[in-house]
Amino acid sequence: MFDLKRAFTVFGIIAVLALMNIVFVQNGYSKSADGMNITESHSKSIAKESPMEGLAKFISYTGFRNARAGNIIMILVGLFFIFLAIKYDYEPLLLIPIGTGIIIGNIPFFQDGGINLQLGIYQDGSVLNYLYYGVTKGIYPPLIFLGIGAMTDFSSLISNPKLMLLGAAAQVGIFLTFLGALFLGFNMPEAGAIGIIGGADGPTAIFLSSKLANGGIINGLETRNLIGPIAIAAYSYMALVPVIQPPIMRLLTNKKERTIRMKPPRAVSKLEKVIFPIVALILTTFISPGALPLLGMLFFGNILKESGVTKRLADTARNSLIDIVTILLGLTVGASTQADVFLTSQSILIFILGALSFIVATAGGVLFAKVMNVFLKEGSKINPLVGAAGVSAVPDSARVVQTEGLKYDPSNHLLMHAMAPNVAGVIGSAVAAGIMMSFLM
């Protein structure tokens, strides 16, 4: 009975509003800005349209009329990303915003005659277009790095510096992919932006592509806007780390190597933790000034964490700030995959190159660990599985190493060892991006 009363109340309010509207229009109370009765000012234009013409106009603006095959394909891709995130827990904090963004970016709308309804991400004045500035201007990636720095513990790297070499070795995927992109017909700046996918670092890939493959003129060369395909490829392979890396790790190692036990990391003092980000900031940015926006924010975030006197700032950076920026970055990157821009032969080549670069980077880290073992004494050898964590997918690659190691020895915990090349990979990919910029811009 209560629900019936509530329904009658709602219908009554609607009826009263409709009656008031009729009365106001009939008595000329609705006025335009110049004092003319709105009904009078629009009567001619309304009279020209029959009910059927009005219906036809409404239909012309719907997504059903403007949909193309590409829109449907990309919407299905967005749904697939969301499915992977929910069903298999593949990087849900990334794939759900990106998947939803793909759907939003591919809802079809009326664009005939170049009409700008300020809806799409590439239409000037739209909300998505303004939010996309954070991607095209390289604003979001440094903020992500700030949060990463505030949640990163460099203790394992400080305690065993030689593991930094594994992070450097994994960057071979970047430079081989760069050469492959050149071979496939991409120009130098575009190839540089594509190559960074091999680092498996989404923010770095977005940052570099916003500088080198943004649709502008770079060093006298006209580039295509490849930010969307590069970002989606980088984040896709980051999410698929648990799928892609294990087969490569098994292929390149034997059972004896997978069960190598490494010495426990030594305890690191607070002074070392404070000094490391300061020295690393100065050293890496002197080597590669182009990486300053990324590495500057990474080490700044770590200083906030390790100083012990800026807990509130560190908590904000690693929680609220990084969450907000991740939402905006994922959503806008997903929305940038508008079908008419994204579904091109270049996008397919970028995905193929990205997969190959990720495989090469993983293999490079594992193989280099085996090379290092040739020169290391018994008892100081490195478990080659740890080399796979040299890519920048923090902390997913380190977790994969831990999982694989436990399969062959349930008491052999490799996570802390793997975190050293993992964080070194973040630094290495940012340095590589800065080097690319210095050569190509």
RODO-2510 file (C-alpha; in nm, 4 decimals, decimal comma):
residues 441
     n   res          X          Y          Z
     1     m     0,0000     0,0000     0,0000
     2     f     0,2931     0,2280     0,0838
     3     d     0,4490     0,1769    -0,2615
     4     l     0,1142     0,2582    -0,4277
     5     k     0,0885     0,5848    -0,2363
     6     r     0,4424     0,6766    -0,3335
     7     a     0,3698     0,6048    -0,7001
     8     f     0,0547     0,8235    -0,6931
     9     t     0,2571     1,1019    -0,5308
    10     v     0,5217     1,0909    -0,8043
    11     f     0,2631     1,0864    -1,0842
    12     g     0,0782     1,3720    -0,9141
    13     i     0,3917     1,5864    -0,9069
    14     i     0,4584     1,5125    -1,2737
    15     a     0,1017     1,6048    -1,3635
    16     v     0,1222     1,9350    -1,1723
    17     l     0,4507     2,0257    -1,3418
    18     a     0,3064     1,9427    -1,6839
    19     l    -0,0019     2,1576    -1,6122
    20     m     0,2145     2,4487    -1,4961
    21     n     0,4246     2,4202    -1,8100
    22     i     0,1136     2,4373    -2,0322
    23     v    -0,0189     2,7397    -1,8444
    24     f     0,3130     2,9256    -1,8646
    25     v     0,3527     2,8621    -2,2369
    26     q    -0,0054     2,9595    -2,3179
    27     n     0,0259     3,2854    -2,1230
    28     g     0,3655     3,3766    -2,2695
    29     y     0,5560     3,3649    -1,9383
    30     s     0,8619     3,1978    -2,0938
    31     k     1,0810     3,4694    -2,2362
    32     s     1,3968     3,4623    -2,4376
    33     a     1,6966     3,6814    -2,3587
    34     d     1,5635     3,9695    -2,5720
    35     g     1,2170     3,9602    -2,4170
    36     m     1,0509     3,7681    -2,6982
    37     n     0,8162     3,4874    -2,5972
    38     i     1,0160     3,1619    -2,6338
    39     t     0,7143     2,9909    -2,7855
    40     e     0,6904     3,2694    -3,0433
    41     s     1,0634     3,2735    -3,1174
    42     h     1,0753     2,9010    -3,1888
    43     s     0,7278     2,8454    -3,3288
    44     k     0,8418     2,8830    -3,6870
    45     s     1,1309     2,6393    -3,6526
    46     i     0,9124     2,3896    -3,4664
    47     a     0,6339     2,4237    -3,7181
    48     k     0,8715     2,3345    -3,9963
    49     e     0,9369     1,9921    -3,8408
    50     s     0,6675     1,7313    -3,8499
    51     p     0,6539     1,4694    -3,5737
    52     m     0,8115     1,2158    -3,8100
    53     e     1,0939     1,4551    -3,8962
    54     g     1,1578     1,5155    -3,5273
    55     l     1,1675     1,1403    -3,4679
    56     a     1,4065     1,0976    -3,7593
    57     k     1,6338     1,3682    -3,6144
    58     f     1,6298     1,1975    -3,2741
    59     i     1,7240     0,8657    -3,4325
    60     s     2,0079     1,0316    -3,6271
    61     y     2,1663     1,1363    -3,2987
    62     t     2,1454     0,7938    -3,1330
    63     g     2,4352     0,5557    -3,1050
    64     f     2,2395     0,2910    -3,2968
    65     r     2,2404     0,5032    -3,6109
    66     n     2,6057     0,6146    -3,5784
    67     a     2,7570     0,2822    -3,4745
    68     r     3,0215     0,1266    -3,6951
    69     a     3,1790    -0,2181    -3,6833
    70     g     3,4899    -0,0665    -3,5261
    71     n     3,2882     0,0719    -3,2338
    72     i     3,1422    -0,2701    -3,1601
    73     i     3,4845    -0,4369    -3,1819
    74     m     3,6413    -0,1888    -2,9401
    75     i     3,3484    -0,2135    -2,6962
    76     l     3,4006    -0,5907    -2,6919
    77     v     3,7715    -0,5318    -2,6245
    78     g     3,6781    -0,3078    -2,3317
    79     l     3,4454    -0,5758    -2,1942
    80     f     3,7243    -0,8319    -2,2330
    81     f     3,9602    -0,6144    -2,0282
    82     i     3,7004    -0,5854    -1,7520
    83     f     3,6447    -0,9636    -1,7679
    84     l     4,0186    -1,0321    -1,7264
    85     a     4,0354    -0,7951    -1,4306
    86     i     3,7376    -0,9441    -1,2477
    87     k     3,7694    -1,3112    -1,3422
    88     y     4,1469    -1,3559    -1,3220
    89     d     4,2493    -1,0554    -1,1093
    90     y     4,4866    -0,9309    -1,3810
    91     e     4,5840    -0,5774    -1,2718
    92     p     4,2228    -0,4788    -1,1875
    93     l     4,3262    -0,1279    -1,0788
    94     l     4,4430    -0,0695    -1,4359
    95     l     4,2269    -0,2891    -1,6557
    96     i     3,8902    -0,1848    -1,5133
    97     p     3,9498     0,1919    -1,5699
    98     i     4,1050     0,1217    -1,9114
    99     g     3,8289    -0,1217    -2,0128
   100     t     3,5576     0,1205    -1,9052
   101     g     3,7411     0,4010    -2,0851
   102     i     3,7485     0,1943    -2,4056
   103     i     3,3709     0,1524    -2,3840
   104     i     3,3154     0,5238    -2,3141
   105     g     3,5492     0,6256    -2,5958
   106     n     3,3653     0,4083    -2,8468
   107     i     3,0046     0,4996    -2,7739
   108     p     2,9055     0,6303    -3,1192
   109     f     2,7623     0,9793    -3,1532
   110     f     2,6626     1,2204    -3,4305
   111     q     2,9614     1,3780    -3,6083
   112     d     2,8262     1,4407    -3,9595
   113     g     2,9376     1,7639    -4,1213
   114     g     3,2106     1,8123    -3,8639
   115     i     2,9586     1,9000    -3,5917
   116     n     3,1263     1,9234    -3,2514
   117     l     2,8922     1,8032    -2,9776
   118     q     3,1831     1,8203    -2,7296
   119     l     3,1451     1,4534    -2,6387
   120     g     3,4422     1,2620    -2,7770
   121     i     3,7927     1,2677    -2,6343
   122     y     3,9270     1,4224    -2,9549
   123     q     3,6603     1,6959    -2,9708
   124     d     3,7748     2,0365    -2,8442
   125     g     3,5914     2,1497    -2,5349
   126     s     3,4695     1,8089    -2,4195
   127     v     3,5278     1,6955    -2,0613
   128     l     3,7266     1,3939    -2,1802
   129     n     3,9403     1,6182    -2,3993
   130     y     4,0347     1,8324    -2,1003
   131     l     4,1139     1,5259    -1,8877
   132     y     4,3209     1,3885    -2,1773
   133     y     4,5575     1,6847    -2,1463
   134     g     4,7113     1,4996    -1,8517
   135     v     4,8166     1,2288    -2,0974
   136     t     4,9138     1,4397    -2,3994
   137     k     5,1122     1,6858    -2,1882
   138     g     5,2820     1,4138    -1,9831
   139     i     5,1303     1,5259    -1,6498
   140     y     4,9906     1,1976    -1,5152
   141     p     5,3018     0,9739    -1,5465
   142     p     5,5247     1,1805    -1,3100
   143     l     5,2429     1,1846    -1,0527
   144     i     5,2200     0,8060    -1,0798
   145     f     5,5962     0,7878    -1,0239
   146     l     5,5589     1,0052    -0,7145
   147     g     5,3191     0,7486    -0,5679
   148     i     5,5422     0,4574    -0,6720
   149     g     5,8404     0,6200    -0,5026
   150     a     5,6421     0,6686    -0,1819
   151     m     5,5550     0,2981    -0,1673
   152     t     5,8900     0,1528    -0,2842
   153     d     6,1476     0,0014    -0,0510
   154     f     6,4956     0,0085    -0,2077
   155     s     6,6458    -0,2011     0,0746
   156     s     6,6955    -0,5156    -0,1354
   157     l     6,8704    -0,3152    -0,4073
   158     i     7,0932    -0,1338    -0,1568
   159     s     7,1874    -0,4606     0,0146
   160     n     7,2809    -0,6364    -0,3111
   161     p     7,3746    -0,3709    -0,5717
   162     k     7,4912    -0,6235    -0,8326
   163     l     7,1259    -0,7180    -0,8907
   164     m     7,0872    -0,3740    -1,0479
   165     l     7,2642    -0,5196    -1,3512
   166     l     6,9668    -0,7496    -1,4102
   167     g     6,7382    -0,4479    -1,4314
   168     a     6,9761    -0,2936    -1,6848
   169     a     7,0000    -0,6168    -1,8859
   170     a     6,6222    -0,6383    -1,9212
   171     q     6,6217    -0,3025    -2,0994
   172     v     6,7702    -0,4738    -2,4064
   173     g     6,4091    -0,5288    -2,5132
   174     i     6,3648    -0,1525    -2,5510
   175     f     6,6498    -0,1037    -2,7956
   176     l     6,5810    -0,4174    -3,0005
   177     t     6,2164    -0,3120    -3,0352
   178     f     6,3342     0,0318    -3,1455
   179     l     6,5302    -0,1298    -3,4279
   180     g     6,2356    -0,3552    -3,5157
   181     a     6,0006    -0,0559    -3,5386
   182     l     6,2425     0,1200    -3,7726
   183     f     6,2560    -0,1928    -3,9893
   184     l     5,8734    -0,1971    -4,0111
   185     g     5,8571     0,1587    -4,1422
   186     f     5,8030     0,3760    -3,8344
   187     n     6,0122     0,6930    -3,8276
   188     m     6,2760     0,7542    -3,5591
   189     p     6,0620     0,9323    -3,2956
   190     e     5,7742     0,6842    -3,3376
   191     a     6,0139     0,3890    -3,3115
   192     g     6,1620     0,5338    -2,9930
   193     a     5,8183     0,5653    -2,8346
   194     i     5,7235     0,2114    -2,9387
   195     g     6,0509     0,0662    -2,8113
   196     i     5,9850     0,1732    -2,4525
   197     i     5,7010    -0,0824    -2,4336
   198     g     5,9781    -0,3366    -2,3780
   199     g     6,0337    -0,1899    -2,0339
   200     a     5,6819    -0,2990    -1,9315
   201     d     5,6290     0,0388    -1,7659
   202     g     5,2969     0,1996    -1,8583
   203     p     5,3596     0,5516    -1,7199
   204     t     5,7015     0,5713    -1,8871
   205     a     5,5527     0,4524    -2,2181
   206     i     5,2821     0,7208    -2,1990
   207     f     5,5331     0,9896    -2,1024
   208     l     5,7687     0,9108    -2,3902
   209     s     5,4942     0,8680    -2,6507
   210     s     5,3469     1,2053    -2,5471
   211     k     5,6849     1,3568    -2,6394
   212     l     5,7810     1,1543    -2,9479
   213     a     5,4602     1,0201    -3,1062
   214     n     5,1966     1,2830    -3,0376
   215     g     5,0941     1,3730    -3,3919
   216     g     5,3271     1,6734    -3,4076
   217     i     5,6537     1,7557    -3,5811
   218     i     5,9458     1,6026    -3,3911
   219     n     6,2979     1,6939    -3,5055
   220     g     6,1642     1,7777    -3,8514
   221     l     5,9689     1,4526    -3,8857
   222     e     5,5895     1,4364    -3,8938
   223     t     5,4700     1,1803    -3,6385
   224     r     5,1395     1,0019    -3,5917
   225     n     4,9491     1,0107    -3,2644
   226     l     5,0372     0,6684    -3,1227
   227     i     4,9776     0,7446    -2,7543
   228     g     4,6651     0,5273    -2,7334
   229     p     4,8039     0,2096    -2,8968
   230     i     5,1361     0,2368    -2,7114
   231     a     4,9696     0,2913    -2,3731
   232     i     4,7196     0,0084    -2,4209
   233     a     4,9965    -0,2281    -2,5358
   234     a     5,2184    -0,1394    -2,2387
   235     y     4,9432    -0,1796    -1,9802
   236     s     4,8100    -0,4953    -2,1459
   237     y     5,1458    -0,6690    -2,1205
   238     m     5,1919    -0,5434    -1,7640
   239     a     4,8608    -0,7078    -1,6756
   240     l     4,9590    -1,0296    -1,8544
   241     v     5,2917    -1,0691    -1,6715
   242     p     5,1688    -1,3877    -1,4934
   243     v     5,0824    -1,5369    -1,8338
   244     i     5,3750    -1,4264    -2,0500
   245     q     5,6769    -1,4587    -1,8206
   246     p     5,6562    -1,8104    -1,6665
   247     p     5,6932    -2,0063    -1,9958
   248     i     6,0008    -1,8006    -2,0891
   249     m     6,1523    -1,8490    -1,7433
   250     r     6,1032    -2,2267    -1,7634
   251     l     6,2350    -2,2462    -2,1183
   252     l     6,5626    -2,0719    -2,0340
   253     t     6,6405    -2,2445    -1,7018
   254     n     6,6769    -2,5995    -1,5753
   255     k     6,5469    -2,7453    -1,2499
   256     k     6,8807    -2,7120    -1,0720
   257     e     6,9027    -2,3412    -1,1552
   258     r     6,5466    -2,2785    -1,0382
   259     t     6,6279    -2,4172    -0,6938
   260     i     6,9383    -2,2048    -0,6311
   261     r     6,9199    -2,0489    -0,2855
   262     m     7,0442    -1,6937    -0,2514
   263     k     7,1933    -1,5373     0,0601
   264     p     6,9360    -1,3439     0,2668
   265     p     6,9602    -0,9669     0,2087
   266     r     7,1515    -0,7838     0,4798
   267     a     6,9795    -0,5320     0,7052
   268     v     6,9920    -0,1788     0,5640
   269     s     7,0242     0,1224     0,7945
   270     k     6,7915     0,4218     0,7861
   271     l     7,0825     0,6450     0,6834
   272     e     7,1437     0,4304     0,3743
   273     k     6,7730     0,4446     0,2862
   274     v     6,7728     0,8246     0,3067
   275     i     7,1000     0,8750     0,1195
   276     f     7,0156     0,6326    -0,1657
   277     p     6,7277     0,8292    -0,3308
   278     i     6,9215     1,1562    -0,3039
   279     v     7,2374     1,0143    -0,4637
   280     a     7,0356     0,8159    -0,7216
   281     l     6,8350     1,1272    -0,8149
   282     i     7,1471     1,3323    -0,8823
   283     l     7,3375     1,0547    -1,0599
   284     t     7,0584     0,9284    -1,2892
   285     t     6,9336     1,2718    -1,3918
   286     f     7,2887     1,3908    -1,4655
   287     i     7,3228     1,0902    -1,6962
   288     s     6,9763     1,1303    -1,8495
   289     p     6,8250     1,4776    -1,7904
   290     g     6,5266     1,3870    -2,0082
   291     a     6,4144     1,1455    -1,7375
   292     l     6,4000     1,4221    -1,4744
   293     p     6,0171     1,4509    -1,4601
   294     l     5,9896     1,0766    -1,3915
   295     l     6,2946     1,0061    -1,1779
   296     g     6,2697     1,3355    -0,9938
   297     m     5,9200     1,2459    -0,8756
   298     l     6,0131     0,8802    -0,8094
   299     f     6,2980     0,9674    -0,5748
   300     f     6,1086     1,2599    -0,4226
   301     g     5,8322     1,0186    -0,3247
   302     n     6,0906     0,7827    -0,1765
   303     i     6,2511     1,0656     0,0230
   304     l     5,9063     1,1462     0,1651
   305     k     5,8774     0,7832     0,2746
   306     e     6,2257     0,7250     0,4131
   307     s     6,2784     1,0600     0,5856
   308     g     6,0317     0,9574     0,8538
   309     v     5,9163     1,3165     0,9112
   310     t     5,6697     1,3531     0,6227
   311     k     5,4434     1,0585     0,6903
   312     r     5,1263     1,2461     0,5930
   313     l     5,2709     1,3502     0,2570
   314     a     5,4014     1,0000     0,1885
   315     d     5,0635     0,8470     0,2786
   316     t     4,8844     1,0908     0,0458
   317     a     5,1256     1,0203    -0,2404
   318     r     5,1014     0,6405    -0,2164
   319     n     4,7278     0,6235    -0,1474
   320     s     4,4880     0,9042    -0,2419
   321     l     4,7010     1,0771    -0,5063
   322     i     4,8101     0,7680    -0,6981
   323     d     4,4546     0,6283    -0,6854
   324     i     4,3052     0,9485    -0,8311
   325     v     4,5670     0,9748    -1,1043
   326     t     4,5326     0,6037    -1,1895
   327     i     4,1582     0,6506    -1,2389
   328     l     4,2068     0,9526    -1,4677
   329     l     4,4977     0,7959    -1,6558
   330     g     4,3268     0,4611    -1,7124
   331     l     3,9962     0,6159    -1,8151
   332     t     4,1439     0,8664    -2,0628
   333     v     4,3930     0,6207    -2,2109
   334     g     4,1065     0,3769    -2,2652
   335     a     3,8866     0,6468    -2,4173
   336     s     4,1653     0,7454    -2,6566
   337     t     4,1149     0,4133    -2,8373
   338     q     3,8344     0,5600    -3,0486
   339     a     3,7795     0,3065    -3,3266
   340     d     3,8563     0,5360    -3,6201
   341     v     4,1879     0,6338    -3,4563
   342     f     4,2873     0,3050    -3,2917
   343     l     4,1899     0,0330    -3,5397
   344     t     4,4753     0,0763    -3,7845
   345     s     4,7530    -0,1430    -3,9179
   346     q     4,9993     0,0594    -3,7084
   347     s     4,8185    -0,0422    -3,3879
   348     i     4,8455    -0,4111    -3,4783
   349     l     5,2190    -0,3748    -3,5480
   350     i     5,2649    -0,1942    -3,2160
   351     f     5,0976    -0,4797    -3,0279
   352     i     5,3149    -0,7380    -3,2054
   353     l     5,6313    -0,5388    -3,1363
   354     g     5,5237    -0,4883    -2,7759
   355     a     5,4796    -0,8620    -2,7202
   356     l     5,8184    -0,9390    -2,8755
   357     s     5,9908    -0,6670    -2,6729
   358     f     5,8424    -0,7970    -2,3484
   359     i     5,9593    -1,1505    -2,4310
   360     v     6,3095    -1,0245    -2,5180
   361     a     6,3270    -0,8156    -2,1983
   362     t     6,2307    -1,1139    -1,9828
   363     a     6,4782    -1,3399    -2,1620
   364     g     6,7506    -1,0761    -2,1353
   365     g     6,7204    -1,0625    -1,7564
   366     v     6,7184    -1,4414    -1,7140
   367     l     7,0122    -1,5007    -1,9498
   368     f     7,2219    -1,2250    -1,7967
   369     a     7,1723    -1,3799    -1,4513
   370     k     7,3138    -1,7048    -1,5930
   371     v     7,6101    -1,5164    -1,7375
   372     m     7,6756    -1,3519    -1,4004
   373     n     7,6738    -1,6937    -1,2331
   374     v     7,9741    -1,7962    -1,4431
   375     f     8,1820    -1,5356    -1,2575
   376     l     8,0270    -1,5750    -0,9110
   377     k     8,1549    -1,8120    -0,6434
   378     e     7,9493    -2,1041    -0,5166
   379     g     7,7166    -1,9773    -0,2462
   380     s     7,6925    -1,6318    -0,4050
   381     k     7,5174    -1,7380    -0,7247
   382     i     7,1928    -1,5811    -0,8426
   383     n     6,8791    -1,7781    -0,9085
   384     p     6,8215    -1,7015    -1,2814
   385     l     6,4462    -1,6725    -1,2228
   386     v     6,5204    -1,3452    -1,0439
   387     g     6,6439    -1,2007    -1,3747
   388     a     6,2884    -1,2033    -1,5107
   389     a     6,2007    -0,9315    -1,2571
   390     g     6,4283    -0,6892    -1,4410
   391     v     6,1297    -0,5557    -1,6337
   392     s     5,9515    -0,2604    -1,4746
   393     a     5,6201    -0,4259    -1,3883
   394     v     5,6384    -0,3563    -1,0143
   395     p     5,5672    -0,5650    -0,8119
   396     d     5,4007    -0,8178    -1,0441
   397     s     5,7207    -0,9533    -1,1977
   398     a     5,8707    -1,0046    -0,8525
   399     r     5,5577    -1,1931    -0,7463
   400     v     5,5806    -1,4157    -1,0545
   401     v     5,9419    -1,4974    -0,9636
   402     q     5,8327    -1,5839    -0,6096
   403     t     5,5517    -1,8092    -0,7364
   404     e     5,7755    -1,9908    -0,9848
   405     g     6,0488    -2,0425    -0,7276
   406     l     5,8076    -2,1937    -0,4759
   407     k     5,6902    -2,4463    -0,7352
   408     y     6,0338    -2,6089    -0,7394
   409     d     6,1297    -2,5489    -0,3754
   410     p     5,8449    -2,4562    -0,1377
   411     s     6,0899    -2,3132     0,1144
   412     n     6,2890    -2,0970    -0,1307
   413     h     6,1494    -1,7428    -0,1061
   414     l     6,2778    -1,5183    -0,3848
   415     l     6,0479    -1,2165    -0,3477
   416     m     6,2910    -0,9842    -0,1664
   417     h     6,5713    -1,0767    -0,4064
   418     a     6,3444    -1,0186    -0,7072
   419     m     6,2400    -0,6741    -0,5844
   420     a     6,5971    -0,5477    -0,6398
   421     p     6,6028    -0,5912    -1,0211
   422     n     6,2345    -0,5006    -1,0315
   423     v     6,2846    -0,1501    -0,8886
   424     a     6,6107    -0,1229    -1,0836
   425     g     6,4041    -0,1891    -1,3958
   426     v     6,1798     0,1080    -1,3143
   427     i     6,4852     0,3312    -1,2893
   428     g     6,6406     0,1739    -1,5991
   429     s     6,3356     0,2205    -1,8210
   430     a     6,3058     0,5853    -1,7158
   431     v     6,6757     0,6418    -1,7914
   432     a     6,6283     0,4710    -2,1295
   433     a     6,3317     0,7000    -2,2023
   434     g     6,5452     1,0040    -2,1234
   435     i     6,8211     0,8783    -2,3513
   436     m     6,5688     0,8231    -2,6317
   437     m     6,4448     1,1800    -2,5901
   438     s     6,7957     1,3251    -2,5975
   439     f     6,8720     1,1457    -2,9247
   440     l     6,5379     1,1878    -3,1018
   441     m     6,3899     1,5256    -3,0048
***
